[in-house]
Amino acid sequence: MDSIIETNFDFDNLTGKYTGKVRDVYFIKDKFMLMIATDRISAFDVVLPRGIPYKGQVLNQIASKFLDNTTDIVQNWKIACPDPMVTVGYKCQPLPIEMIVRGYLTGSSWRSYKAGARQICGVDIPEGMREHQKFEQPIITPTTKAEIGGHDQDISKEDIIAQGLVPADIYEKIEDISLKLFERGSHIAKQQGLILVDTKYEFGLLNGEVCLMDEIHTPDSSRYFYLEGYQNRFDNNQPQKQLSKEFVREWLMENGFQGRAGESVPKMTDQIVNGISDRYIELYEAVTGEKFVRQPYDANIFEIMEGNIKNMLARL
């Protein structure tokens, strides 16, 4: 075994299970939830056929650190991380949108801009911008949250409120929180020689109050550039050196796949898979400033994980 792509646990007081693109979520007593970050990887809203070694450990541990580092801004769902791939927390009532904060014109926003769009999710984008150019101020481009197998859809703030997806006062609150979280993430990234380019946040309500959910500032939810050399590369129209999942998307596009009907995922060789794993570990070490400690994929890894979780649940 070199990766974990699915889990099938049976815990006491289990009231449901949800399988997302990357995470397996177990609901306990309909009050708590435990989220297992598997090694599955998705791109263009499609789960790719092979798992990425250590990816789940990287995602879970980065998210855990940033959840702890932002509790002064907003409460979050986390209670504890009993295992390198697992977070246990409170079950929240999710809000049906994702808040995407962009500090730079890159990725999908650049592709839309290059195709002629000058407004994204109701936000006006100035003429004459170039790929990877910094916005004067970060912008928020929300999306709807897709059902399993579906695609997230861009949506404006005005439509979110008009359609009753989120009440106006709640939306204003999560907009303010999102910008503060992005500022905090950008500050931490800069200390590590990185630029937080863009990211997404998910929110819910816990006892009627806004609560930050899911992951935060991970390579699956965020894009990072290296700070050193950014300006020189931008001035010379060179690609930025980045740490994110964008390189996976670029590899897929180069091989004729963008998640559209009739397209097939290109073959994921061992070299491709191990290269992606190395990039995830590189980002962990770059963004945290700590050496990544691999938990081996031993034959008893599921037994160890289950024991860690059960010990945690017994204390709730």
C-alpha positions in Angstrom: 0.0 0.0 0.0 1.4 3.4 -0.9 -1.7 5.5 -0.4 -5.2 5.5 1.2 -8.0 6.2 -1.2 -10.9 5.0 0.8 -11.9 4.2 4.4 -14.7 2.1 5.8 -14.9 2.4 9.5 -17.9 1.6 11.8 -17.9 3.7 15.0 -20.2 3.7 17.9 -23.0 6.3 17.6 -22.3 6.7 13.9 -25.2 8.6 12.3 -24.0 8.9 8.7 -21.1 9.1 6.3 -20.3 11.4 3.4 -17.7 10.7 0.8 -16.4 13.8 -0.9 -13.8 14.3 -3.6 -11.0 14.0 -1.2 -12.4 13.5 2.3 -14.4 10.8 4.0 -16.6 12.4 6.6 -18.2 10.4 9.5 -21.0 11.9 11.6 -21.2 11.0 15.3 -24.3 11.5 17.4 -25.4 13.9 14.7 -23.3 16.5 16.7 -19.7 15.7 15.9 -17.9 14.8 12.7 -14.6 13.3 11.9 -12.9 14.1 8.6 -10.4 11.8 7.1 -8.2 13.4 4.5 -7.6 10.6 2.1 -4.9 10.5 -0.6 -7.4 11.0 -3.3 -6.8 13.9 -5.6 -9.3 15.8 -7.8 -9.0 18.3 -10.6 -11.7 19.9 -12.7 -14.1 18.4 -10.2 -13.0 14.9 -11.2 -11.4 12.4 -8.8 -8.3 11.1 -10.5 -7.7 7.3 -10.6 -4.6 7.1 -8.4 -3.9 8.3 -4.9 -1.0 10.5 -4.0 1.2 9.2 -1.2 1.2 11.4 2.0 -1.2 13.9 0.4 -3.8 13.4 3.1 -1.3 13.8 5.9 -0.1 17.0 4.3 -3.5 18.5 3.9 -4.8 17.6 7.3 -1.8 18.9 9.2 -1.5 22.2 7.3 -5.2 22.8 7.8 -4.9 22.0 11.5 -2.1 24.5 11.9 -4.0 27.3 10.2 -7.2 26.6 12.0 -5.3 27.0 15.3 -3.7 30.2 14.0 -6.9 31.9 13.1 -9.2 31.3 16.1 -8.9 35.0 17.0 -10.6 35.9 13.7 -13.4 33.3 13.7 -14.4 30.2 15.6 -13.8 26.9 13.6 -15.1 23.4 13.7 -12.0 21.7 14.9 -11.8 19.9 18.3 -8.6 17.8 17.8 -6.4 15.9 15.4 -6.1 12.4 16.8 -4.2 11.0 13.7 -2.1 12.6 11.0 -4.9 12.2 8.5 -7.9 12.9 10.8 -9.6 15.9 12.3 -12.5 15.6 14.8 -14.8 18.6 15.2 -18.3 19.9 15.5 -21.0 19.3 12.9 -22.0 22.7 11.5 -24.9 23.7 9.3 -23.1 24.4 6.1 -23.6 27.5 4.0 -24.1 26.5 0.3 -21.3 28.7 -1.1 -17.5 28.8 -1.2 -15.7 32.1 -0.7 -12.8 32.4 -3.1 -10.4 35.2 -2.3 -8.0 36.2 -5.1 -5.0 38.4 -4.6 -3.6 37.9 -8.1 -5.0 37.4 -11.6 -4.1 33.8 -12.2 -5.5 30.3 -12.8 -9.1 30.2 -13.8 -9.5 33.9 -13.3 -6.7 34.5 -15.8 -8.2 32.0 -18.3 -11.5 33.9 -18.1 -9.9 37.2 -18.4 -7.8 36.1 -21.4 -11.0 34.9 -23.1 -12.4 38.4 -22.8 -14.2 38.5 -19.5 -13.9 41.7 -17.6 -16.2 40.8 -14.8 -15.9 37.7 -12.6 -18.7 36.9 -10.2 -20.0 40.4 -10.4 -16.5 41.9 -9.7 -15.2 44.3 -12.3 -11.6 43.5 -13.5 -9.6 46.4 -15.0 -8.4 46.5 -18.6 -4.8 45.9 -19.3 -3.9 43.4 -16.6 -1.4 40.6 -17.2 -1.2 37.0 -15.9 -0.1 36.7 -12.3 -0.6 40.5 -11.7 -1.5 41.5 -8.2 -4.9 43.2 -7.7 -4.9 46.5 -5.9 -7.0 44.8 -3.2 -8.0 41.2 -2.9 -11.3 40.3 -4.5 -13.9 37.7 -3.6 -15.4 35.5 -6.3 -17.8 33.1 -4.7 -19.1 29.8 -6.2 -21.9 27.6 -5.4 -21.1 24.3 -3.7 -21.7 21.4 -6.1 -23.4 18.2 -5.3 -21.3 15.0 -5.6 -20.1 14.7 -9.1 -21.2 18.2 -10.1 -19.3 21.4 -10.9 -19.1 24.5 -8.7 -20.7 27.5 -10.4 -19.5 31.1 -10.3 -22.1 33.4 -8.6 -22.2 37.0 -7.6 -22.8 38.4 -4.1 -26.0 40.0 -5.4 -27.3 36.7 -6.7 -26.4 34.8 -3.5 -28.5 37.2 -1.5 -31.3 37.5 -4.1 -31.6 33.7 -4.3 -31.7 33.4 -0.6 -28.7 31.2 -0.5 -27.2 33.2 2.4 -28.9 36.1 4.3 -27.4 39.5 3.6 -26.1 40.0 7.1 -24.4 36.6 7.2 -22.9 37.1 3.8 -21.4 40.5 4.9 -20.0 38.8 7.9 -18.3 35.9 6.0 -17.0 38.4 3.4 -15.3 40.4 6.1 -14.0 37.2 7.8 -12.7 35.9 4.5 -10.6 39.0 3.8 -9.2 38.9 7.3 -8.3 35.2 7.0 -6.6 35.9 3.7 -4.6 38.7 5.2 -3.5 36.4 8.0 -2.6 33.7 5.6 -0.7 36.1 3.4 1.3 37.4 6.4 2.3 33.8 7.5 3.2 32.9 3.9 5.4 36.0 3.5 7.3 35.0 6.7 8.1 31.7 4.9 9.1 33.3 1.6 5.8 32.6 -0.1 2.9 34.5 -1.6 -0.6 33.4 -0.9 -2.1 33.9 -4.3 -5.7 32.8 -3.9 -7.7 30.4 -1.7 -11.2 29.3 -0.7 -13.0 29.2 2.6 -16.1 27.3 3.6 -18.4 28.4 6.4 -21.3 27.1 8.4 -23.3 28.0 11.4 -22.6 26.5 14.9 -25.2 27.4 17.5 -26.3 30.2 15.2 -22.9 31.8 14.8 -20.6 31.8 11.8 -18.0 29.0 11.9 -15.1 28.2 9.6 -15.3 24.7 8.2 -13.2 22.2 6.3 -9.6 22.9 5.3 -7.8 26.2 5.2 -4.7 27.4 3.3 -3.7 23.9 2.0 -2.4 23.2 -1.5 -5.8 21.8 -2.4 -7.6 25.0 -1.4 -4.9 27.5 -2.1 -2.2 28.6 -4.6 1.2 29.8 -3.5 4.0 31.5 -5.4 7.6 31.8 -4.2 8.2 35.4 -3.1 11.8 35.4 -4.2 12.0 36.1 -7.9 8.3 36.9 -8.3 8.7 40.4 -9.5 11.6 39.5 -11.9 9.6 36.7 -13.4 6.5 38.9 -13.7 8.5 41.7 -15.4 9.9 39.3 -17.9 6.6 37.5 -18.6 8.0 34.3 -17.2 6.0 31.5 -15.5 5.9 31.9 -11.7 7.4 29.3 -9.5 4.5 28.0 -7.6 3.3 25.5 -5.0 -0.3 24.5 -5.6 -2.4 22.0 -7.3 -2.3 24.1 -10.5 0.6 22.1 -11.8 -1.7 19.0 -11.8 -4.3 20.9 -13.8 -1.7 22.1 -16.2 -0.4 18.6 -16.7 -4.0 17.4 -17.4 -4.6 20.2 -19.9 -1.4 19.5 -21.7 -2.6 15.9 -22.1 -6.1 16.9 -23.4 -8.2 16.7 -20.2 -10.3 19.4 -18.6 -13.1 17.4 -17.2 -15.3 17.8 -20.2 -17.6 15.1 -21.6 -15.8 12.5 -23.7 -12.3 13.3 -22.3 -10.2 10.7 -20.5 -7.8 11.2 -17.7 -4.2 10.6 -19.0 -2.2 7.7 -17.6 -0.8 8.5 -14.2 2.6 6.9 -14.1 4.6 6.2 -11.0 6.8 9.1 -11.9 3.8 11.5 -12.2 2.3 10.3 -8.9 5.6 10.5 -7.0 6.3 13.9 -8.4 2.9 15.2 -7.2 3.6 13.7 -3.8 7.0 15.5 -3.6 5.3 18.8 -4.5 2.8 18.4 -1.7 5.5 17.7 0.8 7.6 20.6 -0.5 4.7 22.9 0.1 4.1 21.6 3.7 7.7 22.3 4.6 7.7 25.7 2.8 4.5 27.0 4.3 5.0 25.6 7.9 8.8 25.9 8.1 8.8 22.4 9.6 10.2 19.1 8.3 7.4 16.8 7.2 7.3 13.5 9.1 5.9 10.7 7.1 3.6 8.2 8.7 4.5 4.9 7.0 1.8 3.0 5.1 2.2 -0.1 7.2 -0.2 -3.0 7.0 -1.7 -1.9 10.3 -2.2 1.7 9.4 -6.0 1.4 9.4 -5.9 -0.3 12.8 -3.8 2.5 14.2 -6.0 5.2 12.7 -9.2 3.5 14.0 -7.6 3.2 17.5 -6.6 6.9 17.6 -10.1 7.9 16.5 -11.9 5.7 19.0 -9.7 7.0 21.8 -10.7 10.6 20.8 -14.4 9.8 20.5 -14.5 8.3 23.9 -13.5 11.6 25.4 -16.2 13.6 23.7 
